[in-house]
Structure formats: structure tokens, C-alpha cells
Amino acid sequence: MQDKSLYEYSVIRVVPRVEREEFLNVGIVLFCKKENYLKVLYRLDKTKLAILSEELDIEQLEKNLESFEKICRGDKEGGPIAQMDIASRFRWLTAVRSSVIQTSRPHPGLCGELDKTLQRLFEDLVL
């Protein structure tokens, strides 16, 4: 039997008009301290986003989500946040903010295979 690891995940949401509080789930950030694991999966459904806001700058949104990937990987291109320890990077990515890109509160779980869990959460909560 495979050991299970405690993980935390947050759902990434796009909130085109913050004052309306309408959002579309676009991704998942999954973190496991024990396995030194921090990854993100996201997908922008431009048709659905256009329904919420025709003025949304999709190109800028994609750049901002790419920064999530850089921070998760610890890329130098991700700036000073990407150079923090893995737990601090996850906490920064999932901090409460009032912006177009927001995350849910972190949720815990146990699993044996983090990549499969990330994919399952992505399919269940985003696709």
C-alpha cells in the first residue's frame, strides 16, 4: 500500500467584474510540503469568459496565469515570490485578494499520487 501525503489545493477563479462577484473556475493549485510539490493547471474558456465580460483582457489574463506557473516552479522569471520557499509561494498564491484572478480558500486532502490528484481536481472543478 502506497503512503498517502497530506496536500492542500485551491481553485483559481477569474472574476471579470469584482463588484459583481461572478466568477469562472479556470485552474487548480496543488501543494504538498512533504513531497516538495507545487503545481498549477489552468485553462481559459474564452467563450464563457466573454459571457461574463466582453472587456476582459484575455492576453493579460494569460500572462498573469503564466506567472502562477513560474512561481510554482520557482523560476527566476517569476520574480521575488518565486524565490521564496515552497510553502510561502503557495500561501502567496492563495492569499485573499480583490482582483480579477482570485483563489478559493485552501482545502486539504490525502492522496498517494499528487499528479493524478491534481488532474482529477482539475477535471472535477474546472472542466
N, CA, C and O atoms as a MOPAC input file, in Angstrom:
PM7 MOZYME 1SCF
protein

 N      0.83700 1    -1.19000 1     0.00000 1
 C      0.00000 1     0.00000 1     0.00000 1
 C      0.88100 1     1.25300 1     0.00000 1
 O      1.84400 1     1.35300 1     0.76000 1
 N      0.53300 1     2.19000 1    -0.85600 1
 C      1.32500 1     3.41300 1    -1.00000 1
 C      1.01100 1     4.39600 1     0.13100 1
 O     -0.14300 1     4.56700 1     0.52400 1
 N      2.07100 1     5.04100 1     0.64800 1
 C      1.86400 1     6.07800 1     1.66000 1
 C      1.06000 1     7.21600 1     1.07300 1
 O      1.22300 1     7.57900 1    -0.09200 1
 N      0.19700 1     7.76900 1     1.88700 1
 C     -0.57400 1     8.92000 1     1.43300 1
 C      0.04700 1    10.18700 1     2.00200 1
 O      0.56200 1    10.20900 1     3.12000 1
 N     -0.01900 1    11.22300 1     1.20800 1
 C      0.53300 1    12.51700 1     1.60200 1
 C     -0.59800 1    13.51500 1     1.81100 1
 O     -1.59200 1    13.51500 1     1.08500 1
 N     -0.42300 1    14.35900 1     2.81000 1
 C     -1.35300 1    15.45900 1     3.03100 1
 C     -1.06800 1    16.53200 1     1.99400 1
 O      0.08400 1    16.91900 1     1.79500 1
 N     -2.10900 1    17.01100 1     1.33600 1
 C     -1.94900 1    18.08400 1     0.36000 1
 C     -2.99600 1    19.15500 1     0.61300 1
 O     -3.96800 1    18.94400 1     1.34000 1
 N     -2.77800 1    20.29700 1     0.00400 1
 C     -3.75700 1    21.38100 1     0.00900 1
 C     -3.93100 1    21.84400 1    -1.42800 1
 O     -2.99000 1    21.82100 1    -2.22100 1
 N     -5.13900 1    22.26200 1    -1.74900 1
 C     -5.37400 1    22.80100 1    -3.08200 1
 C     -6.31300 1    24.00400 1    -2.98500 1
 O     -7.07700 1    24.15400 1    -2.03200 1
 N     -6.22300 1    24.84700 1    -4.00400 1
 C     -7.14000 1    25.97400 1    -4.15900 1
 C     -7.59200 1    26.02500 1    -5.60300 1
 O     -6.85700 1    25.66200 1    -6.52200 1
 N     -8.81200 1    26.48100 1    -5.77700 1
 C     -9.36500 1    26.66800 1    -7.11200 1
 C     -9.03400 1    28.09000 1    -7.55500 1
 O     -9.25300 1    29.04400 1    -6.80900 1
 N     -8.50800 1    28.22700 1    -8.76500 1
 C     -8.22400 1    29.55300 1    -9.32800 1
 C     -9.47500 1    30.01400 1   -10.06400 1
 O    -10.04100 1    29.28000 1   -10.87400 1
 N     -9.89000 1    31.22100 1    -9.77600 1
 C    -11.09700 1    31.79100 1   -10.36300 1
 C    -10.77800 1    33.08100 1   -11.09300 1
 O     -9.91800 1    33.85700 1   -10.67500 1
 N    -11.48500 1    33.29600 1   -12.19100 1
 C    -11.42500 1    34.59400 1   -12.85700 1
 C    -12.70600 1    35.32900 1   -12.51300 1
 O    -13.80900 1    34.82500 1   -12.71900 1
 N    -12.53400 1    36.53500 1   -11.98200 1
 C    -13.65200 1    37.37800 1   -11.56700 1
 C    -13.57000 1    38.65500 1   -12.41400 1
 O    -12.96800 1    39.64400 1   -11.99500 1
 N    -14.18700 1    38.62800 1   -13.62000 1
 C    -14.02300 1    39.74500 1   -14.55200 1
 C    -14.46000 1    41.10400 1   -14.00000 1
 O    -13.82600 1    42.12600 1   -14.26100 1
 N    -15.54200 1    41.09600 1   -13.24200 1
 C    -16.02900 1    42.33700 1   -12.63600 1
 C    -16.17700 1    42.08000 1   -11.14600 1
 O    -17.18700 1    41.54600 1   -10.68800 1
 N    -15.15700 1    42.46600 1   -10.40200 1
 C    -15.07500 1    42.14700 1    -8.98500 1
 C    -16.32000 1    42.59600 1    -8.23000 1
 O    -16.76700 1    41.91700 1    -7.30500 1
 N    -16.88100 1    43.73700 1    -8.62000 1
 C    -18.05500 1    44.25400 1    -7.91300 1
 C    -19.27900 1    43.35800 1    -8.06900 1
 O    -20.18300 1    43.41200 1    -7.23500 1
 N    -19.33000 1    42.53400 1    -9.11800 1
 C    -20.47000 1    41.63400 1    -9.33500 1
 C    -20.27700 1    40.27200 1    -8.69300 1
 O    -21.23700 1    39.52200 1    -8.51700 1
 N    -19.02900 1    39.94900 1    -8.34000 1
 C    -18.68100 1    38.69500 1    -7.67900 1
 C    -19.03300 1    37.44900 1    -8.48800 1
 O    -19.17200 1    36.36700 1    -7.91900 1
 N    -19.17800 1    37.58400 1    -9.80900 1
 C    -19.38600 1    36.43400 1   -10.67900 1
 C    -18.01000 1    35.91400 1   -11.07500 1
 O    -17.09700 1    36.69500 1   -11.34000 1
 N    -17.86500 1    34.58300 1   -11.11500 1
 C    -16.55200 1    34.03600 1   -11.43900 1
 C    -16.68200 1    32.76200 1   -12.24800 1
 O    -17.73900 1    32.13500 1   -12.31900 1
 N    -15.56000 1    32.40700 1   -12.85300 1
 C    -15.43300 1    31.16200 1   -13.60300 1
 C    -14.18600 1    30.45200 1   -13.08700 1
 O    -13.10300 1    31.03600 1   -13.05900 1
 N    -14.33800 1    29.18500 1   -12.67800 1
 C    -13.17800 1    28.39900 1   -12.25600 1
 C    -12.30700 1    28.12200 1   -13.47000 1
 O    -12.79300 1    27.62300 1   -14.48500 1
 N    -11.01900 1    28.44400 1   -13.37000 1
 C    -10.11000 1    28.25500 1   -14.50200 1
 C     -8.90700 1    27.37400 1   -14.18000 1
 O     -8.18200 1    26.97900 1   -15.09300 1
 N     -8.67600 1    27.05600 1   -12.91100 1
 C     -7.49900 1    26.26800 1   -12.60000 1
 C     -7.45900 1    25.75300 1   -11.18000 1
 O     -8.33800 1    26.02700 1   -10.36300 1
 N     -6.39900 1    24.98800 1   -10.91200 1
 C     -6.14700 1    24.39700 1    -9.59700 1
 C     -4.67500 1    24.59800 1    -9.25700 1
 O     -3.80400 1    24.43300 1   -10.11100 1
 N     -4.40700 1    24.95400 1    -8.00900 1
 C     -3.04500 1    24.97700 1    -7.46600 1
 C     -3.00600 1    23.90000 1    -6.39300 1
 O     -3.83400 1    23.90100 1    -5.48100 1
 N     -2.04000 1    22.97200 1    -6.49500 1
 C     -1.93200 1    21.88800 1    -5.52200 1
 C     -0.55100 1    21.92400 1    -4.88600 1
 O      0.46200 1    22.07200 1    -5.56900 1
 N     -0.53000 1    21.78600 1    -3.55400 1
 C      0.68800 1    21.91100 1    -2.75700 1
 C      0.79900 1    20.73800 1    -1.79100 1
 O     -0.18600 1    20.35600 1    -1.16000 1
 N      1.99100 1    20.16800 1    -1.67400 1
 C      2.28200 1    19.14200 1    -0.66800 1
 C      3.67300 1    19.41900 1    -0.10800 1
 O      4.67600 1    19.27500 1    -0.80800 1
 N      3.72200 1    19.81200 1     1.14200 1
 C      5.00400 1    20.14800 1     1.76100 1
 C      5.91200 1    18.92400 1     1.83300 1
 O      7.09700 1    19.01200 1     1.51200 1
 N      5.36700 1    17.78300 1     2.25200 1
 C      6.15300 1    16.55400 1     2.41900 1
 C      6.87200 1    16.15500 1     1.13100 1
 O      8.01700 1    15.70600 1     1.17000 1
 N      6.20200 1    16.31700 1    -0.00400 1
 C      6.76100 1    15.91200 1    -1.29100 1
 C      7.42000 1    17.07600 1    -2.04700 1
 O      7.86200 1    16.91300 1    -3.18400 1
 N      7.48100 1    18.25900 1    -1.40100 1
 C      8.04300 1    19.45100 1    -2.04000 1
 C      7.39000 1    19.67900 1    -3.41000 1
 O      8.06400 1    19.85900 1    -4.42300 1
 N      6.05900 1    19.66300 1    -3.39800 1
 C      5.26000 1    19.66100 1    -4.63100 1
 C      4.39600 1    20.92300 1    -4.67700 1
 O      3.66400 1    21.21700 1    -3.73300 1
 N      4.48700 1    21.65400 1    -5.76900 1
 C      3.63400 1    22.81300 1    -6.00800 1
 C      3.44400 1    22.93400 1    -7.50900 1
 O      4.37500 1    23.26600 1    -8.24300 1
 N      2.22000 1    22.65900 1    -7.95600 1
 C      1.92400 1    22.72700 1    -9.38300 1
 C      0.57900 1    23.39800 1    -9.60300 1
 O     -0.27800 1    23.45400 1    -8.72200 1
 N      0.43600 1    23.90000 1   -10.81700 1
 C     -0.80700 1    24.54200 1   -11.22800 1
 C     -1.23600 1    23.98000 1   -12.58000 1
 O     -0.40400 1    23.68900 1   -13.43900 1
 N     -2.53200 1    23.83600 1   -12.75000 1
 C     -3.13600 1    23.52600 1   -14.04900 1
 C     -4.22700 1    24.56100 1   -14.26900 1
 O     -4.99300 1    24.86300 1   -13.35400 1
 N     -4.30200 1    25.10400 1   -15.47300 1
 C     -5.38000 1    26.05200 1   -15.76200 1
 C     -5.75800 1    25.97600 1   -17.23000 1
 O     -4.99000 1    25.50900 1   -18.07100 1
 N     -6.94700 1    26.44300 1   -17.50900 1
 C     -7.43200 1    26.54200 1   -18.88000 1
 C     -8.44700 1    27.68600 1   -18.93800 1
 O     -9.35500 1    27.76800 1   -18.11000 1
 N     -8.27900 1    28.55400 1   -19.91600 1
 C     -9.21000 1    29.66400 1   -20.09600 1
 C    -10.22600 1    29.31000 1   -21.17400 1
 O     -9.86500 1    29.00600 1   -22.31100 1
 N    -11.48200 1    29.35400 1   -20.80300 1
 C    -12.56700 1    29.16300 1   -21.76800 1
 C    -12.99600 1    30.56400 1   -22.19800 1
 O    -13.79300 1    31.21800 1   -21.52500 1
 N    -12.45800 1    31.00900 1   -23.32500 1
 C    -12.67500 1    32.38600 1   -23.77500 1
 C    -14.13500 1    32.67700 1   -24.06900 1
 O    -14.58800 1    33.80700 1   -23.88600 1
 N    -14.87400 1    31.68000 1   -24.51900 1
 C    -16.30000 1    31.86900 1   -24.80900 1
 C    -17.06800 1    32.16200 1   -23.52200 1
 O    -17.85600 1    33.10600 1   -23.46400 1
 N    -16.83600 1    31.35600 1   -22.50100 1
 C    -17.51700 1    31.56700 1   -21.21700 1
 C    -17.09900 1    32.88900 1   -20.57600 1
 O    -17.93000 1    33.60100 1   -20.01300 1
 N    -15.81600 1    33.21200 1   -20.66400 1
 C    -15.34500 1    34.46900 1   -20.08000 1
 C    -15.96900 1    35.67400 1   -20.77900 1
 O    -16.27000 1    36.67900 1   -20.13600 1
 N    -16.16300 1    35.57500 1   -22.08900 1
 C    -16.78000 1    36.67500 1   -22.84000 1
 C    -18.21900 1    36.90300 1   -22.40300 1
 O    -18.71400 1    38.02900 1   -22.45800 1
 N    -18.89300 1    35.84700 1   -21.97100 1
 C    -20.26200 1    35.98900 1   -21.47200 1
 C    -20.27800 1    36.83600 1   -20.20200 1
 O    -21.18000 1    37.64900 1   -20.00100 1
 N    -19.27900 1    36.64000 1   -19.35200 1
 C    -19.20800 1    37.40500 1   -18.10500 1
 C    -18.73800 1    38.84000 1   -18.32900 1
 O    -19.17300 1    39.76000 1   -17.63600 1
 N    -17.84600 1    39.02100 1   -19.30500 1
 C    -17.32900 1    40.36300 1   -19.57200 1
 C    -16.68100 1    40.41000 1   -20.94700 1
 O    -15.71500 1    39.69800 1   -21.22000 1
 N    -17.22200 1    41.24800 1   -21.79600 1
 C    -16.64400 1    41.41500 1   -23.13400 1
 C    -15.36400 1    42.24000 1   -23.10200 1
 O    -14.56500 1    42.16800 1   -24.03600 1
 N    -15.15300 1    43.02400 1   -22.04500 1
 C    -13.98100 1    43.90000 1   -21.95600 1
 C    -12.75900 1    43.21600 1   -21.34000 1
 O    -11.69500 1    43.83000 1   -21.25800 1
 N    -12.88300 1    41.98100 1   -20.91400 1
 C    -11.78200 1    41.29400 1   -20.25200 1
 C    -10.58900 1    41.14600 1   -21.19500 1
 O    -10.74300 1    40.72200 1   -22.34000 1
 N     -9.40500 1    41.49600 1   -20.70700 1
 C     -8.17300 1    41.40400 1   -21.48100 1
 C     -7.61000 1    39.99000 1   -21.33400 1
 O     -6.86100 1    39.70700 1   -20.39900 1
 N     -7.97500 1    39.10800 1   -22.26200 1
 C     -7.58300 1    37.69800 1   -22.20000 1
 C     -6.06800 1    37.54000 1   -22.27500 1
 O     -5.49900 1    36.70300 1   -21.57500 1
 N     -5.41600 1    38.32900 1   -23.10800 1
 C     -3.96300 1    38.24300 1   -23.24600 1
 C     -3.27000 1    38.54000 1   -21.91300 1
 O     -2.33800 1    37.83400 1   -21.52800 1
 N     -3.71600 1    39.56800 1   -21.22100 1
 C     -3.13200 1    39.91100 1   -19.91600 1
 C     -3.44500 1    38.82700 1   -18.89600 1
 O     -2.59600 1    38.47700 1   -18.07600 1
 N     -4.64400 1    38.30300 1   -18.94200 1
 C     -5.04700 1    37.23000 1   -18.04200 1
 C     -4.14100 1    36.00400 1   -18.22500 1
 O     -3.71600 1    35.39100 1   -17.24500 1
 N     -3.85100 1    35.65400 1   -19.47100 1
 C     -2.95200 1    34.53300 1   -19.74700 1
 C     -1.55300 1    34.79300 1   -19.19300 1
 O     -0.93100 1    33.88700 1   -18.63800 1
 N     -1.05900 1    36.00700 1   -19.33400 1
 C      0.25600 1    36.35100 1   -18.79100 1
 C      0.27100 1    36.21800 1   -17.26700 1
 O      1.23500 1    35.71600 1   -16.69000 1
 N     -0.79900 1    36.66700 1   -16.62900 1
 C     -0.88500 1    36.57800 1   -15.17200 1
 C     -0.92800 1    35.12200 1   -14.70900 1
 O     -0.31100 1    34.77300 1   -13.70200 1
 N     -1.64800 1    34.27700 1   -15.43400 1
 C     -1.70800 1    32.86200 1   -15.07400 1
 C     -0.37100 1    32.16600 1   -15.35200 1
 O      0.00500 1    31.23400 1   -14.64200 1
 N      0.33600 1    32.61600 1   -16.37700 1
 C      1.68300 1    32.08600 1   -16.62400 1
 C      2.60800 1    32.40300 1   -15.44800 1
 O      3.51400 1    31.62900 1   -15.14000 1
 N      2.37600 1    33.53800 1   -14.79600 1
 C      3.19900 1    33.86800 1   -13.62700 1
 C      2.92100 1    32.88600 1   -12.48400 1
 O      3.82200 1    32.60300 1   -11.69400 1
 N      1.69500 1    32.36100 1   -12.38000 1
 C      1.40100 1    31.32300 1   -11.39400 1
 C      2.32200 1    30.12400 1   -11.64400 1
 O      2.90100 1    29.57700 1   -10.70500 1
 N      2.45500 1    29.71800 1   -12.91100 1
 C      3.32200 1    28.58800 1   -13.25400 1
 C      4.77200 1    28.87500 1   -12.86900 1
 O      5.44600 1    28.01700 1   -12.30000 1
 N      5.24800 1    30.07000 1   -13.17500 1
 C      6.63700 1    30.43800 1   -12.87100 1
 C      6.88100 1    30.42500 1   -11.36900 1
 O      7.92800 1    29.97000 1   -10.90900 1
 N      5.92100 1    30.91900 1   -10.61300 1
 C      6.05400 1    30.92800 1    -9.15400 1
 C      6.05500 1    29.49900 1    -8.62400 1
 O      6.86100 1    29.16500 1    -7.75600 1
 N      5.16300 1    28.65300 1    -9.13500 1
 C      5.12800 1    27.25800 1    -8.69700 1
 C      6.44400 1    26.55100 1    -8.96600 1
 O      6.92500 1    25.79200 1    -8.12500 1
 N      7.02600 1    26.79000 1   -10.11800 1
 C      8.29700 1    26.14200 1   -10.49400 1
 C      9.50200 1    26.75400 1    -9.78000 1
 O     10.57200 1    26.14600 1    -9.74900 1
 N      9.34400 1    27.93400 1    -9.21400 1
 C     10.47300 1    28.62300 1    -8.59600 1
 C     11.38200 1    29.26900 1    -9.62500 1
 O     12.56600 1    29.48900 1    -9.37200 1
 N     10.80900 1    29.57600 1   -10.80700 1
 C     11.55600 1    30.23000 1   -11.88900 1
 C     12.01800 1    31.62400 1   -11.48400 1
 O     11.27600 1    32.36300 1   -10.83700 1
 N     13.24100 1    31.98600 1   -11.86300 1
 C     13.72200 1    33.34300 1   -11.60600 1
 C     12.83000 1    34.37000 1   -12.29300 1
 O     12.65200 1    35.48000 1   -11.79100 1
 N     12.26700 1    33.99400 1   -13.44900 1
 C     11.36500 1    34.90200 1   -14.17200 1
 C     10.07700 1    35.17500 1   -13.39500 1
 O      9.32600 1    36.09000 1   -13.73200 1
 N      9.82400 1    34.38100 1   -12.35800 1
 C      8.64100 1    34.57400 1   -11.52300 1
 C      8.81700 1    35.66300 1   -10.48300 1
 O      7.91100 1    35.92400 1    -9.69000 1
 N      9.97900 1    36.29600 1   -10.48300 1
 C     10.22200 1    37.39900 1    -9.56000 1
 C     10.57600 1    36.93200 1    -8.15500 1
 O     10.85300 1    35.75300 1    -7.93800 1
 N     10.56700 1    37.86100 1    -7.20300 1
 C     10.99800 1    37.53500 1    -5.83400 1
 C     10.09600 1    36.50800 1    -5.14100 1
 O     10.56800 1    35.75300 1    -4.29200 1
 N      8.81900 1    36.47100 1    -5.48800 1
 C      7.91100 1    35.49800 1    -4.86800 1
 C      8.35000 1    34.08200 1    -5.23100 1
 O      8.30400 1    33.18200 1    -4.39200 1
 N      8.77300 1    33.88300 1    -6.47400 1
 C      9.20100 1    32.55900 1    -6.93300 1
 C     10.45500 1    32.07500 1    -6.22400 1
 O     10.76000 1    30.88300 1    -6.27300 1
 N     11.19000 1    32.96200 1    -5.56600 1
 C     12.41200 1    32.58600 1    -4.87200 1
 C     12.15400 1    32.21600 1    -3.40300 1
 O     13.06600 1    31.79200 1    -2.69400 1
 N     10.92100 1    32.38100 1    -2.96500 1
 C     10.57800 1    32.01900 1    -1.58500 1
 C     10.51100 1    30.49500 1    -1.45900 1
 O     10.51100 1    29.78600 1    -2.46500 1
 N     10.45500 1    29.99200 1    -0.21500 1
 C     10.29700 1    28.55200 1    -0.02900 1
 C      8.91500 1    28.13800 1    -0.54300 1
 O      8.02400 1    28.97200 1    -0.69900 1
 N      8.75300 1    26.84700 1    -0.80000 1
 C      7.56200 1    26.34100 1    -1.47300 1
 C      6.26500 1    26.63800 1    -0.70600 1
 O      5.25300 1    26.98700 1    -1.31300 1
 N      6.29600 1    26.50000 1     0.61600 1
 C      5.09100 1    26.77300 1     1.40600 1
 C      4.70300 1    28.25300 1     1.31400 1
 O      3.52300 1    28.58700 1     1.20200 1
 N      5.69500 1    29.12300 1     1.36200 1
 C      5.41800 1    30.56700 1     1.25300 1
 C      4.86200 1    30.92300 1    -0.11600 1
 O      3.98400 1    31.77900 1    -0.22700 1
 N      5.36300 1    30.27500 1    -1.15800 1
 C      4.83700 1    30.52500 1    -2.51000 1
 C      3.37100 1    30.11900 1    -2.59500 1
 O      2.55700 1    30.84800 1    -3.16300 1
 N      3.02800 1    28.95200 1    -2.02900 1
 C      1.62300 1    28.52500 1    -2.04400 1
 C      0.75300 1    29.50900 1    -1.27200 1
 O     -0.32600 1    29.87800 1    -1.73500 1
 N      1.21000 1    29.93400 1    -0.10600 1
 C      0.42400 1    30.88800 1     0.70600 1
 C      0.24900 1    32.21600 1    -0.04200 1
 O     -0.81500 1    32.83100 1     0.02600 1
 N      1.28400 1    32.65300 1    -0.75000 1
 C      1.16400 1    33.90700 1    -1.50500 1
 C      0.16700 1    33.73600 1    -2.64600 1
 O     -0.67500 1    34.60700 1    -2.86400 1
 N      0.25000 1    32.62100 1    -3.38000 1
 C     -0.67100 1    32.40000 1    -4.49600 1
 C     -2.12400 1    32.30900 1    -4.04200 1
 O     -3.03300 1    32.69400 1    -4.77700 1
 N     -2.34400 1    31.80100 1    -2.83500 1
 C     -3.70900 1    31.58200 1    -2.36400 1
 C     -4.18800 1    32.63900 1    -1.37000 1
 O     -5.23100 1    32.47100 1    -0.73800 1
 N     -3.43400 1    33.71900 1    -1.23300 1
 C     -3.84900 1    34.80200 1    -0.33200 1
 C     -5.13500 1    35.45300 1    -0.85900 1
 O     -5.34600 1    35.55800 1    -2.06700 1
 N     -5.97000 1    35.88000 1     0.06300 1
 C     -7.21400 1    36.55200 1    -0.30400 1
 C     -6.88000 1    37.87500 1    -0.97300 1
 O     -6.08200 1    38.66000 1    -0.46200 1
 N     -7.50400 1    38.11100 1    -2.13000 1
 C     -7.27900 1    39.37000 1    -2.83400 1
 C     -8.53800 1    39.75300 1    -3.59000 1
 O     -9.37900 1    38.91100 1    -3.90500 1
 N     -8.64400 1    41.02200 1    -3.86600 1
 C     -9.76500 1    41.54600 1    -4.63300 1
 C     -9.23100 1    41.96900 1    -5.99300 1
 O     -8.93700 1    43.14100 1    -6.22700 1
 N     -9.11200 1    40.98800 1    -6.88600 1
 C     -8.59100 1    41.24800 1    -8.22600 1
 C     -9.29200 1    40.32100 1    -9.20400 1
 O    -10.14500 1    39.52500 1    -8.81100 1
 N     -8.94000 1    40.42000 1   -10.45200 1
 C     -9.58400 1    39.60600 1   -11.48400 1
 C     -9.25000 1    38.12700 1   -11.28100 1
 O    -10.10100 1    37.26900 1   -11.51900 1
 N     -8.02700 1    37.81400 1   -10.84500 1
 C     -7.67300 1    36.43400 1   -10.53400 1
 C     -7.70000 1    36.27100 1    -9.01800 1
 O     -7.00400 1    36.97200 1    -8.28400 1
 N     -8.52800 1    35.32100 1    -8.57200 1
 C     -8.65800 1    35.02900 1    -7.15200 1
 C     -8.55100 1    33.52200 1    -6.96100 1
 O     -8.67700 1    32.75700 1    -7.91700 1
 N     -8.31700 1    33.10100 1    -5.72500 1
 C     -8.32400 1    31.67600 1    -5.41300 1
 C     -9.29500 1    31.41300 1    -4.27500 1
 O     -9.57600 1    32.28500 1    -3.45200 1
 N     -9.80200 1    30.18200 1    -4.25300 1
 C    -10.63400 1    29.77200 1    -3.13200 1
 C     -9.75000 1    29.63600 1    -1.90000 1
 O     -8.52300 1    29.69000 1    -1.99200 1
 N    -10.37500 1    29.46100 1    -0.76800 1
 C     -9.60400 1    29.11900 1     0.43400 1
 C     -8.98200 1    27.74100 1     0.19300 1
 O     -9.57500 1    26.91600 1    -0.50200 1
 N     -7.81400 1    27.48300 1     0.74600 1
 C     -7.20900 1    26.15800 1     0.57100 1
 C     -8.05400 1    25.06000 1     1.22900 1
 O     -8.65200 1    25.26100 1     2.28600 1
 N     -8.08500 1    23.90600 1     0.58000 1
 C     -8.79500 1    22.72700 1     1.06600 1
 C     -7.77500 1    21.59800 1     1.21700 1
 O     -6.90400 1    21.45100 1     0.36000 1
 N     -7.86000 1    20.78700 1     2.29400 1
 C     -6.90900 1    19.69300 1     2.48700 1
 C     -7.41300 1    18.37000 1     1.92300 1
 O     -8.59900 1    18.19900 1     1.64200 1
 N     -6.48200 1    17.44900 1     1.76800 1
 C     -6.82300 1    16.09900 1     1.36200 1
 C     -5.63400 1    15.17800 1     1.55700 1
 O     -4.53800 1    15.62600 1     1.89300 1
 N     -5.85800 1    13.87700 1     1.34400 1
 C     -4.80800 1    12.86600 1     1.40500 1
 C     -4.81100 1    12.09600 1     0.09800 1
 O     -5.87400 1    11.75800 1    -0.42300 1
 N     -3.62500 1    11.81600 1    -0.43800 1
 C     -3.56200 1    11.03500 1    -1.66300 1
 C     -2.21300 1    10.34700 1    -1.76900 1
 O     -1.25800 1    10.68200 1    -1.06800 1
 N     -2.17000 1     9.37300 1    -2.67100 1
 C     -0.93000 1     8.66000 1    -2.92500 1
 C     -0.19800 1     9.17500 1    -4.14800 1
 O      1.02200 1     9.04200 1    -4.24600 1
 N     -0.93800 1     9.76600 1    -5.08800 1
 C     -0.33500 1    10.23900 1    -6.33400 1
 C     -0.78100 1    11.67300 1    -6.60300 1
 O     -1.91800 1    11.92000 1    -7.00500 1
 N      0.12400 1    12.60000 1    -6.37800 1
 C     -0.20600 1    14.02200 1    -6.45800 1
 C     -0.57900 1    14.45900 1    -7.87400 1
 O     -1.53500 1    15.21400 1    -8.05100 1
 N      0.16300 1    13.99500 1    -8.88700 1
 C     -0.15500 1    14.39600 1   -10.26400 1
 C     -1.56500 1    13.93800 1   -10.65800 1
 O     -2.31000 1    14.68600 1   -11.29200 1
 N     -1.92200 1    12.71800 1   -10.28200 1
 C     -3.26600 1    12.21000 1   -10.59800 1
 C     -4.33200 1    12.98700 1    -9.84100 1
 O     -5.40900 1    13.25100 1   -10.37500 1
 N     -4.03700 1    13.35100 1    -8.60600 1
 C     -4.99600 1    14.12500 1    -7.80900 1
 C     -5.19100 1    15.50700 1    -8.41100 1
 O     -6.31500 1    16.00200 1    -8.48700 1
 N     -4.10200 1    16.12600 1    -8.83900 1
 C     -4.20600 1    17.43700 1    -9.49300 1
 C     -5.08600 1    17.33600 1   -10.73200 1
 O     -5.96300 1    18.17500 1   -10.94000 1
 N     -4.86100 1    16.33200 1   -11.54500 1
 C     -5.65200 1    16.14900 1   -12.76900 1
 C     -7.12300 1    15.89600 1   -12.43200 1
 O     -8.00800 1    16.45000 1   -13.08500 1
 N     -7.39200 1    15.06900 1   -11.42300 1
 C     -8.78500 1    14.77400 1   -11.03600 1
 C     -9.50600 1    16.03100 1   -10.54200 1
 O    -10.64300 1    16.30000 1   -10.92900 1
 N     -8.83600 1    16.78200 1    -9.69400 1
 C     -9.43300 1    18.02500 1    -9.19300 1
 C     -9.71500 1    18.99400 1   -10.34000 1
 O    -10.76300 1    19.63700 1   -10.38300 1
 N     -8.76300 1    19.08600 1   -11.26800 1
 C     -8.92300 1    19.96200 1   -12.43100 1
 C    -10.14000 1    19.54400 1   -13.24700 1
 O    -10.95100 1    20.38500 1   -13.63400 1
 N    -10.26400 1    18.26900 1   -13.50300 1
 C    -11.40300 1    17.76300 1   -14.29100 1
 C    -12.72000 1    17.97200 1   -13.54900 1
 O    -13.71900 1    18.34300 1   -14.16600 1
 N    -12.73800 1    17.73900 1   -12.23000 1
 C    -13.97500 1    17.85800 1   -11.44400 1
 C    -14.40300 1    19.29800 1   -11.22700 1
 O    -15.59700 1    19.59700 1   -11.25500 1
 N    -13.45600 1    20.18900 1   -11.01200 1
 C    -13.79400 1    21.55100 1   -10.58900 1
 C    -13.64500 1    22.62800 1   -11.64600 1
 O    -14.15700 1    23.73600 1   -11.48700 1
 N    -12.94400 1    22.30500 1   -12.72900 1
 C    -12.70400 1    23.32500 1   -13.78000 1
 C    -13.35400 1    22.94600 1   -15.09900 1
 O    -14.07300 1    23.75200 1   -15.68900 1
 N    -13.11000 1    21.72800 1   -15.57000 1
 C    -13.60200 1    21.34200 1   -16.89600 1
 C    -15.09300 1    21.09200 1   -16.93900 1
 O    -15.63400 1    20.76000 1   -17.99400 1

